[in-house]
Amino acid sequence: LELPTTRRLFRFLELFKNSGPHSNHEFSIGVMKLRDRLGMSSYAYVSKVKEKLKPAIEELIAQNYLREV
């Protein structure tokens, strides 16, 4: 994984995935809560967080780790 944000997001999702059985491997979290969990708390607006997460999400989709977000 190339981007630091991608690596942080991957590690966060791996913790969730390994924490127990989940139906259809679906996961839901608010953008601002995810921001805090990934250490991105300097971004005050949802739009800015989404902008910064977009390359990381695209990288995980390209690696076939995520199907959709």
C-alpha positions as CSV (number, residue, x, y, z in Angstrom):
1,L,0.0,0.0,0.0
2,E,1.4,3.3,-1.1
3,L,-0.3,6.0,0.9
4,P,0.0,6.4,4.7
5,T,-3.8,7.0,4.9
6,T,-4.4,3.8,3.0
7,R,-2.2,1.9,5.4
8,R,-4.0,3.4,8.4
9,L,-7.5,2.7,6.9
10,F,-6.4,-0.9,6.1
11,R,-5.2,-1.5,9.7
12,F,-8.4,-0.1,11.1
13,L,-10.5,-2.3,8.8
14,E,-8.4,-5.4,9.6
15,L,-9.1,-4.8,13.3
16,F,-12.8,-4.7,12.6
17,K,-12.7,-7.7,10.3
18,N,-10.8,-9.8,12.9
19,S,-13.0,-8.8,15.8
20,G,-15.7,-11.4,15.1
21,P,-18.4,-12.6,12.7
22,H,-20.1,-9.9,10.6
23,S,-22.9,-10.4,8.2
24,N,-21.9,-9.9,4.6
25,H,-18.7,-8.2,5.8
26,E,-20.6,-4.8,5.9
27,F,-19.3,-2.0,8.0
28,S,-20.8,1.3,8.9
29,I,-19.1,4.3,10.6
30,G,-19.7,8.0,10.5
31,V,-17.1,10.0,8.5
32,M,-16.1,12.2,11.5
33,K,-15.8,9.2,13.8
34,L,-13.6,7.5,11.1
35,R,-11.6,10.7,10.9
36,D,-10.9,10.5,14.6
37,R,-10.0,6.8,14.6
38,L,-7.5,7.4,11.7
39,G,-5.8,10.4,13.4
40,M,-7.1,12.9,10.9
41,S,-8.8,15.2,13.5
42,S,-7.3,18.4,12.0
43,Y,-10.0,18.3,9.3
44,A,-13.1,20.1,10.5
45,Y,-15.4,19.5,7.6
46,V,-16.9,16.2,6.3
47,S,-16.1,17.3,2.7
48,K,-12.4,17.7,3.5
49,V,-12.3,14.3,5.3
50,K,-13.9,12.6,2.3
51,E,-11.5,14.4,-0.1
52,K,-8.5,13.2,1.9
53,L,-9.9,9.6,2.2
54,K,-10.8,9.3,-1.5
55,P,-7.3,8.2,-2.7
56,A,-6.9,5.7,0.1
57,I,-10.4,4.2,-0.7
58,E,-9.5,4.1,-4.4
59,E,-6.3,2.3,-3.6
60,L,-8.0,-0.4,-1.5
61,I,-10.6,-0.9,-4.2
62,A,-7.9,-1.3,-6.8
63,Q,-6.2,-3.9,-4.5
64,N,-9.6,-5.8,-4.4
65,Y,-9.6,-5.3,-0.6
66,L,-12.8,-3.2,-0.7
67,R,-15.7,-3.7,-3.2
68,E,-17.4,-0.3,-2.6
69,V,-17.7,2.5,-0.2
